[in-house]
């Protein structure tokens, strides 16, 4: 089995918090909660759900970044899922398909299949965190943070400003993540051979509502900023408007 690889595509401050063993100083993770080798996705799913639920019972999910680190450890051992039932998402620039692989608690597993050059426009995950694993092709992901004072995602038609905090390119067996407070907006673009990605999604607040952000311009960031700033308009959940 080929191990999955975490890619540092998020701000270094978050990488440090996620990857440092100090994150677990308040109570080490029991060896029984660590992943092993799994021959099937279903076997992995059952084991990871049981471990995650125990982690939650031990108050491990109260700290979002800590819980995402725990899930990242499990993603290193995930086998490819069986071919799911795909549903086309109309309105994208190229063929874009979605699949719900496994609903449930404390995380949901979904998947995306994208034609070469397909773009999933910038969008947010309020109250949520997630891990995106590329299992075929390649994928470029741009992560953004909402600038303080900008309009909330629920204000459809309002202008918001975001700061681009990272850009990465995932290849097969590589993954990255975001949390409710860090890099929570992102845009995905499939590479020249297309892409298939699996998402592990956690919801701390809300019911999974989101909005696309139609980016309209960019302005130079201040010298203290990590990347460019962009302006955009919240357009709701209609991808065709983004």
PyMOL commands that set and color helices and strands:
alter all, ss='L'
color gray80, all
select helices_A, chain A and resi 12-19+21-24+31-33+41-57+64-75+239-241
alter helices_A, ss='H'
color red, helices_A
select strands_A, chain A and resi 5-6+87-88+96-102+108-114+119-124+128-146+159-171+174-178+185-203+212-219+229-236
alter strands_A, ss='S'
color yellow, strands_A
deselect
rebuild
show_as cartoon
